[in-house]
Amino acid sequence: MIGRLLAANRADRPASARAVELELAGIGAHLTSAPTLSGHADPTVAVRPDRRPKRRLLITAAALLAAGAVAAVVQMNRTNGPRSTVAVDKTEPPTADPQNALASSDAIDDEWCRALSTRPPQEQLHVVLRALGKSNPGSDWAQGSGWVESYGVIRLTVNADTVSDLRPVRALTALNVIRCRGSARGLGVLTDLSPLSGLKLKELHCRNNPGLRDLSPIRLDGLEFLDASCTGLETLAGLTKAPLVTIKIAGTPIRDLGPVRQLSKLRTLDCTGCPVTDFGPLTATPLRELSANVQAERDAAVLNRIKTLEKINGKPVKEFWKSASTTRPK
């Protein structure tokens, strides 16, 4: 009976506790029959009355124990029955690298900028340079560089020979100096400065980008230095509200210096190669250094009115007039 209760095959086990009880009862009846000399039970042999209750008690106890065993087996079957298997990967998933995620993102939007702003400044610089490489196929982001302070990236230099999309730069809210120059005249491909519109720049270096004609996106309230030499810039009209100290527009088609009258902090102007014929507007500025195609006979009298002027084309004023082989202005 015990062997059947513990049988591995469920079909070989008793079907229920009642079945166990009946089988045990049969076994008990067999045991209570008196054996004959031949070894077989003799149903005619009477059982003594005083032993029958004990035997019944034993049978009942055995039945109860068997029923409990069956119940345990049934419970084990339920517990150990077939289950749906869920694969568990015990290996930890690789931690996402925020730097790689930001640098490889295709969406350079406000959310991207906010996410980048939470990263350390050095990481911000690295991400922006890599993002510039992704946004400008063919460019080598490793050629870029920058200057980092504890509060953010303040300077950035990129090679405009291969960079025309500056969108990632907008995330560098502490930036005050950007150099996005072509390596030589005519080699820069930059045409759009609108990604820089939210930055409070102090210096903008964008020379050698012939397709760049519009500086209007630039925020002017802090701009002190502008180098737009050899660009397509045609007018200075949009710069009158800037506190410009230095302007370099050499090699541009600008011919009218009228807007500079309002630049009360202007100290240095380079308009070499520009078709400028009238330097009169400069007399209203505190200009100290001028680089230009100066013609002594035409321009000497006007330039002499600029009392703050110290150098013309890299030479002290007196030396310049002397080398020009003309009469010094009185």
C-alpha positions, 0 to 999 in steps of 0.5 A: 500500500505504501508503495502505491501511495508513493508511486511516481506514476499518478495512475498507480496511486489510489484515486481517493482517501475513500479508496485507501480506506476500503483497501486498508479495511480489506487488509484488516479483515484479512489480518483478523481471520485466524490462520489454519494449519494450512496457512489459509484463513478460516472464515469459520473461526470466530474472533474473540469479542474483546480484541475486535474493538482494538482491531477496528481502532487500528484499521480506522487510524490506518485509514486516516493516516492513509487519507492524510498521505493521499491528501499530501500527495494530491497537494504535492501534485497541485504544487508541483504540477506543470507551470508556465516557464518565465525566462529570467535573465540573471545578467544585469542589463547594461546601463545606458550611457547618457553621453552616448545617447545624447551624442547619437540622438537625431532630435536636437530639440528643447528636451535634448538641450534640457537633458544635456544641461544636467550633465557636467560641463566637460561632458557637455562639451564632448557631447556637443562636439560629437553631435556636431560630427553626427549633424555634419557628415564628413566632419571630424568632431575631434578637431573641435575644442572648447574651454570649460569652467565649473558652471559650463562651456564658455568657448567653442571652436569648430572647423567651418570647412565641414560644419554648416549645422550648428544646432547642437551648440544651442545647448551650451547656454554659458557659451560666450565665445564661438569660433566657427571659421573656415580654414582659408578664404572661401572654404567655410560652408557655414550659412546659418547662425540661427541656432546661436540666437539664444546665446549671449555671445561676447565674441563671434568669429565666423570668417571665411564663410562666403555663404554667410550673409545674415548676422541678424539671428545673433543676440547683440546685447553682449557682443563685443567682438565680431570677425566676419571677414571674407563672408557675404555680409553686405551691411552693418545695419543690424549691429548698431545696438551691440557694444562692439569694441572690435569689428573685422569685416575685411574682404566683404562687400560692405561699402557703407560705414554709416551704422558705426556712428552709433557704436560708442565703444568701437576701438578697432575696425578692419575693413581692408578690401572693402569698397569703402570710400567714406570714413566720415562716420568714424569721426563719431567713434573713439576709434584707435586702430584702423585697417583699410584701403586708405588713400592719403589724398582722399582720406587724410583730412577726415582721419585726422579728425579722429583724435583717438586714432593711434594706428593705421594699417598697423603703423602709428599714425605719424609713421603711416602718413610719412610712409604714404609720402604725403603731407601730414594733416595739420 
